[in-house]
Amino acid sequence: MIKLQHKTLIKVNPDDTPCWLQGLVPEAKAYGIFLLWKKLKTPLFYLIPKQTTAENIYESFKVFLKEGVFLLPYKENNAALYELLHKIRENKVKILIGSLKNAIQPTLDLKEIELCKTYLKRGAQVKREELIRWLVENGYFLSPLVEEKGEYTVRGCIVDFYCPSSCNPVRIEFFGDKIDSIREFNPSTQLSLRQLEEFTLYPAGKAKTLSKSNLRPFFEVLSDKFLFILDEPLEIEEEIKKLNKEDRRILDFLSEKAKFYTSCFPQKREWTKVKKELSFTSYPLSFYAGNLDLLLKDIKNWQKEEYTVTFIVPTLEQAKRFKELLQEREIESLIENSFTPEKKDVLAITLGDIQRGFVFEETKQVIISDGDIFKKYKKRRKKAPFEQKIKSWTELKEGDYVVHVDYGIGRFKGLVTLKVRGKWGDYFRVDYKGSDRLYVPFNQLDRLHKYVGNSDTPPPIYSLEGSAWETTKERV
């Protein structure tokens, strides 16, 4: 079992809230909240001030909890947001992480979504055009091939769509104005999986028939079963002001809902109304810069003091190599597919991806990442100010300027079909400087962004050779 050195976690009581959890360094916050969830066994909503921080914490959470952890998406991807709402309805969400910006986005609650649903039954009289109109009016995007949630396509008497509430996309085949068959199919192979007698179809975005009055901030439609945890309240307050929102109304709501606050250092705000404060001791690991002898010396000292040491690596191959390295130094270890917080006498090697390791004194737990030893910590790529995410390839027109994350600014020249390595596929053609030309696979649309600079001043077109784009990215 988890060893509680100072028994701080035992003192956590949801009835004695709001409670402030202090001393959690950024590297240890996901682990600390994971332990809180283990104790309370209730769904948690962890509100983070900024999106990049939320994404990093989400990746760390996936190390400690393999299932039931979700990141709140933004409205640019409505299908993902509606998929999340259905998972909440099905009680599949254990911990939800969301940035303030995403948490205040307007959305429908599940009651409104239920009102918009439609039923499809084999043998029912339904016109193909009526189904297509419903898909368009309820947030579905036309795509040549249905692979992602929120997409639909039409081929003669067949209509494919991927509903946010379903595990697989669905294929409807019409015979005249009658539904002849309903089938689930594999989005990768496009082959049928099983026949269905009926299907309940939900929106993939805000229905055009609904007014803005039907929308509310996401955190207001979240189920009361979720306990709210606010990270770094001072930063949340500052972010609310930056977003030019009704700060008093949002702060009042968060003050009423918050059960826990987390921070590295003590903070006090008038609106937090804290009843209890609990302090933890955690700190990040030093960077070993490839000095394995120093690392192994620390590991032996930790084990001598009865700390549980867990090494996190991204791949099984790396886990096996590190296990061999430890064996050469006469250090016993075991490889685990998933993290377990129980006390261990041997070093555990767990598959996962975490930016930086830490020590958590209350449970005498040491977490070591591969970045602590072999390389500098990875930074997420920042989008340039002239980039905008593309929701669907249908937003692009021939001649539009686009930004490829690896090759920079070029001009979109349409969708072409090419035979590559014996297989036909759809590709986006992007023209660059001179005769340079790039073909981007259809399933890599996320590598392209819209150019949103001044339309009166054409942007510089990059060459596929040279380092001009890398220099631009470094300046962003």
QUIJOSUL-V260301 format. One record per residue. N is the residue number from 1. RES is the residue in one letter. PHI is phi as a letter, one per 30 degrees, with the letter a starting at -180 (none if undefined). Layout:
n=N res=RES phi=PHI
n=N res=RES phi=PHI
This chain:
n=1 res=M phi=none
n=2 res=I phi=d
n=3 res=K phi=c
n=4 res=L phi=c
n=5 res=Q phi=d
n=6 res=H phi=c
n=7 res=K phi=h
n=8 res=T phi=d
n=9 res=L phi=d
n=10 res=I phi=d
n=11 res=K phi=d
n=12 res=V phi=d
n=13 res=N phi=b
n=14 res=P phi=d
n=15 res=D phi=d
n=16 res=D phi=c
n=17 res=T phi=b
n=18 res=P phi=d
n=19 res=C phi=b
n=20 res=W phi=c
n=21 res=L phi=c
n=22 res=Q phi=c
n=23 res=G phi=i
n=24 res=L phi=c
n=25 res=V phi=d
n=26 res=P phi=e
n=27 res=E phi=d
n=28 res=A phi=c
n=29 res=K phi=d
n=30 res=A phi=d
n=31 res=Y phi=d
n=32 res=G phi=d
n=33 res=I phi=d
n=34 res=F phi=e
n=35 res=L phi=d
n=36 res=L phi=d
n=37 res=W phi=d
n=38 res=K phi=e
n=39 res=K phi=d
n=40 res=L phi=d
n=41 res=K phi=h
n=42 res=T phi=b
n=43 res=P phi=d
n=44 res=L phi=b
n=45 res=F phi=c
n=46 res=Y phi=c
n=47 res=L phi=c
n=48 res=I phi=c
n=49 res=P phi=e
n=50 res=K phi=b
n=51 res=Q phi=d
n=52 res=T phi=d
n=53 res=T phi=d
n=54 res=A phi=d
n=55 res=E phi=d
n=56 res=N phi=d
n=57 res=I phi=d
n=58 res=Y phi=e
n=59 res=E phi=d
n=60 res=S phi=d
n=61 res=F phi=e
n=62 res=K phi=d
n=63 res=V phi=d
n=64 res=F phi=d
n=65 res=L phi=b
n=66 res=K phi=d
n=67 res=E phi=b
n=68 res=G phi=j
n=69 res=V phi=c
n=70 res=F phi=b
n=71 res=L phi=c
n=72 res=L phi=d
n=73 res=P phi=d
n=74 res=Y phi=c
n=75 res=K phi=d
n=76 res=E phi=e
n=77 res=N phi=b
n=78 res=N phi=e
n=79 res=A phi=d
n=80 res=A phi=d
n=81 res=L phi=d
n=82 res=Y phi=d
n=83 res=E phi=d
n=84 res=L phi=d
n=85 res=L phi=d
n=86 res=H phi=d
n=87 res=K phi=d
n=88 res=I phi=d
n=89 res=R phi=d
n=90 res=E phi=d
n=91 res=N phi=h
n=92 res=K phi=c
n=93 res=V phi=c
n=94 res=K phi=c
n=95 res=I phi=b
n=96 res=L phi=c
n=97 res=I phi=c
n=98 res=G phi=b
n=99 res=S phi=d
n=100 res=L phi=e
n=101 res=K phi=e
n=102 res=N phi=d
n=103 res=A phi=d
n=104 res=I phi=c
n=105 res=Q phi=d
n=106 res=P phi=d
n=107 res=T phi=a
n=108 res=L phi=d
n=109 res=D phi=d
n=110 res=L phi=d
n=111 res=K phi=d
n=112 res=E phi=d
n=113 res=I phi=d
n=114 res=E phi=d
n=115 res=L phi=d
n=116 res=C phi=c
n=117 res=K phi=d
n=118 res=T phi=b
n=119 res=Y phi=c
n=120 res=L phi=b
n=121 res=K phi=b
n=122 res=R phi=d
n=123 res=G phi=j
n=124 res=A phi=d
n=125 res=Q phi=d
n=126 res=V phi=b
n=127 res=K phi=d
n=128 res=R phi=e
n=129 res=E phi=d
n=130 res=E phi=d
n=131 res=L phi=d
n=132 res=I phi=d
n=133 res=R phi=d
n=134 res=W phi=d
n=135 res=L phi=d
n=136 res=V phi=d
n=137 res=E phi=d
n=138 res=N phi=c
n=139 res=G phi=i
n=140 res=Y phi=d
n=141 res=F phi=c
n=142 res=L phi=d
n=143 res=S phi=b
n=144 res=P phi=e
n=145 res=L phi=b
n=146 res=V phi=d
n=147 res=E phi=b
n=148 res=E phi=c
n=149 res=K phi=d
n=150 res=G phi=j
n=151 res=E phi=c
n=152 res=Y phi=b
n=153 res=T phi=b
n=154 res=V phi=b
n=155 res=R phi=b
n=156 res=G phi=i
n=157 res=C phi=d
n=158 res=I phi=c
n=159 res=V phi=b
n=160 res=D phi=c
n=161 res=F phi=a
n=162 res=Y phi=b
n=163 res=C phi=d
n=164 res=P phi=e
n=165 res=S phi=d
n=166 res=S phi=c
n=167 res=C phi=d
n=168 res=N phi=b
n=169 res=P phi=d
n=170 res=V phi=b
n=171 res=R phi=c
n=172 res=I phi=c
n=173 res=E phi=c
n=174 res=F phi=c
n=175 res=F phi=b
n=176 res=G phi=i
n=177 res=D phi=c
n=178 res=K phi=b
n=179 res=I phi=d
n=180 res=D phi=d
n=181 res=S phi=a
n=182 res=I phi=b
n=183 res=R phi=b
n=184 res=E phi=d
n=185 res=F phi=b
n=186 res=N phi=d
n=187 res=P phi=d
n=188 res=S phi=d
n=189 res=T phi=c
n=190 res=Q phi=i
n=191 res=L phi=c
n=192 res=S phi=d
n=193 res=L phi=c
n=194 res=R phi=a
n=195 res=Q phi=d
n=196 res=L phi=b
n=197 res=E phi=d
n=198 res=E phi=a
n=199 res=F phi=a
n=200 res=T phi=c
n=201 res=L phi=c
n=202 res=Y phi=c
n=203 res=P phi=d
n=204 res=A phi=c
n=205 res=G phi=a
n=206 res=K phi=d
n=207 res=A phi=d
n=208 res=K phi=d
n=209 res=T phi=d
n=210 res=L phi=c
n=211 res=S phi=c
n=212 res=K phi=d
n=213 res=S phi=d
n=214 res=N phi=d
n=215 res=L phi=c
n=216 res=R phi=b
n=217 res=P phi=e
n=218 res=F phi=e
n=219 res=F phi=d
n=220 res=E phi=d
n=221 res=V phi=c
n=222 res=L phi=d
n=223 res=S phi=e
n=224 res=D phi=d
n=225 res=K phi=d
n=226 res=F phi=d
n=227 res=L phi=d
n=228 res=F phi=d
n=229 res=I phi=b
n=230 res=L phi=c
n=231 res=D phi=c
n=232 res=E phi=h
n=233 res=P phi=e
n=234 res=L phi=d
n=235 res=E phi=d
n=236 res=I phi=d
n=237 res=E phi=d
n=238 res=E phi=d
n=239 res=E phi=d
n=240 res=I phi=e
n=241 res=K phi=d
n=242 res=K phi=d
n=243 res=L phi=d
n=244 res=N phi=h
n=245 res=K phi=c
n=246 res=E phi=d
n=247 res=D phi=e
n=248 res=R phi=d
n=249 res=R phi=d
n=250 res=I phi=d
n=251 res=L phi=d
n=252 res=D phi=d
n=253 res=F phi=d
n=254 res=L phi=d
n=255 res=S phi=d
n=256 res=E phi=d
n=257 res=K phi=d
n=258 res=A phi=d
n=259 res=K phi=c
n=260 res=F phi=b
n=261 res=Y phi=b
n=262 res=T phi=b
n=263 res=S phi=a
n=264 res=C phi=d
n=265 res=F phi=c
n=266 res=P phi=e
n=267 res=Q phi=b
n=268 res=K phi=b
n=269 res=R phi=b
n=270 res=E phi=e
n=271 res=W phi=d
n=272 res=T phi=d
n=273 res=K phi=h
n=274 res=V phi=d
n=275 res=K phi=c
n=276 res=K phi=b
n=277 res=E phi=b
n=278 res=L phi=b
n=279 res=S phi=c
n=280 res=F phi=c
n=281 res=T phi=c
n=282 res=S phi=b
n=283 res=Y phi=a
n=284 res=P phi=d
n=285 res=L phi=d
n=286 res=S phi=d
n=287 res=F phi=d
n=288 res=Y phi=d
n=289 res=A phi=h
n=290 res=G phi=i
n=291 res=N phi=d
n=292 res=L phi=d
n=293 res=D phi=d
n=294 res=L phi=d
n=295 res=L phi=d
n=296 res=L phi=d
n=297 res=K phi=d
n=298 res=D phi=d
n=299 res=I phi=e
n=300 res=K phi=d
n=301 res=N phi=d
n=302 res=W phi=d
n=303 res=Q phi=d
n=304 res=K phi=d
n=305 res=E phi=c
n=306 res=E phi=i
n=307 res=Y phi=d
n=308 res=T phi=c
n=309 res=V phi=c
n=310 res=T phi=b
n=311 res=F phi=c
n=312 res=I phi=c
n=313 res=V phi=b
n=314 res=P phi=d
n=315 res=T phi=b
n=316 res=L phi=d
n=317 res=E phi=d
n=318 res=Q phi=d
n=319 res=A phi=d
n=320 res=K phi=d
n=321 res=R phi=d
n=322 res=F phi=d
n=323 res=K phi=d
n=324 res=E phi=d
n=325 res=L phi=d
n=326 res=L phi=d
n=327 res=Q phi=d
n=328 res=E phi=d
n=329 res=R phi=c
n=330 res=E phi=i
n=331 res=I phi=c
n=332 res=E phi=d
n=333 res=S phi=a
n=334 res=L phi=b
n=335 res=I phi=c
n=336 res=E phi=c
n=337 res=N phi=d
n=338 res=S phi=b
n=339 res=F phi=d
n=340 res=T phi=b
n=341 res=P phi=d
n=342 res=E phi=d
n=343 res=K phi=d
n=344 res=K phi=b
n=345 res=D phi=c
n=346 res=V phi=c
n=347 res=L phi=d
n=348 res=A phi=c
n=349 res=I phi=c
n=350 res=T phi=c
n=351 res=L phi=d
n=352 res=G phi=l
n=353 res=D phi=b
n=354 res=I phi=b
n=355 res=Q phi=d
n=356 res=R phi=b
n=357 res=G phi=d
n=358 res=F phi=a
n=359 res=V phi=c
n=360 res=F phi=c
n=361 res=E phi=d
n=362 res=E phi=e
n=363 res=T phi=c
n=364 res=K phi=h
n=365 res=Q phi=c
n=366 res=V phi=c
n=367 res=I phi=c
n=368 res=I phi=c
n=369 res=S phi=c
n=370 res=D phi=d
n=371 res=G phi=d
n=372 res=D phi=d
n=373 res=I phi=c
n=374 res=F phi=c
n=375 res=K phi=a
n=376 res=K phi=d
n=377 res=Y phi=d
n=378 res=K phi=d
n=379 res=K phi=c
n=380 res=R phi=d
n=381 res=R phi=d
n=382 res=K phi=d
n=383 res=K phi=d
n=384 res=A phi=d
n=385 res=P phi=d
n=386 res=F phi=c
n=387 res=E phi=c
n=388 res=Q phi=b
n=389 res=K phi=d
n=390 res=I phi=c
n=391 res=K phi=d
n=392 res=S phi=b
n=393 res=W phi=d
n=394 res=T phi=d
n=395 res=E phi=d
n=396 res=L phi=d
n=397 res=K phi=c
n=398 res=E phi=e
n=399 res=G phi=j
n=400 res=D phi=d
n=401 res=Y phi=d
n=402 res=V phi=b
n=403 res=V phi=b
n=404 res=H phi=c
n=405 res=V phi=d
n=406 res=D phi=c
n=407 res=Y phi=b
n=408 res=G phi=i
n=409 res=I phi=d
n=410 res=G phi=b
n=411 res=R phi=c
n=412 res=F phi=d
n=413 res=K phi=b
n=414 res=G phi=j
n=415 res=L phi=c
n=416 res=V phi=b
n=417 res=T phi=c
n=418 res=L phi=b
n=419 res=K phi=c
n=420 res=V phi=b
n=421 res=R phi=h
n=422 res=G phi=i
n=423 res=K phi=b
n=424 res=W phi=d
n=425 res=G phi=a
n=426 res=D phi=c
n=427 res=Y phi=b
n=428 res=F phi=d
n=429 res=R phi=c
n=430 res=V phi=b
n=431 res=D phi=c
n=432 res=Y phi=c
n=433 res=K phi=d
n=434 res=G phi=i
n=435 res=S phi=c
n=436 res=D phi=d
n=437 res=R phi=b
n=438 res=L phi=b
n=439 res=Y phi=c
n=440 res=V phi=c
n=441 res=P phi=e
n=442 res=F phi=e
n=443 res=N phi=d
n=444 res=Q phi=c
n=445 res=L phi=e
n=446 res=D phi=d
n=447 res=R phi=d
n=448 res=L phi=c
n=449 res=H phi=b
n=450 res=K phi=d
n=451 res=Y phi=d
n=452 res=V phi=b
n=453 res=G phi=d
n=454 res=N phi=d
n=455 res=S phi=d
n=456 res=D phi=d
n=457 res=T phi=b
n=458 res=P phi=e
n=459 res=P phi=d
n=460 res=P phi=d
n=461 res=I phi=d
n=462 res=Y phi=d
n=463 res=S phi=c
n=464 res=L phi=d
n=465 res=E phi=c
n=466 res=G phi=j
n=467 res=S phi=c
n=468 res=A phi=d
n=469 res=W phi=d
n=470 res=E phi=d
n=471 res=T phi=d
n=472 res=T phi=d
n=473 res=K phi=d
n=474 res=E phi=d
n=475 res=R phi=d
n=476 res=V phi=d
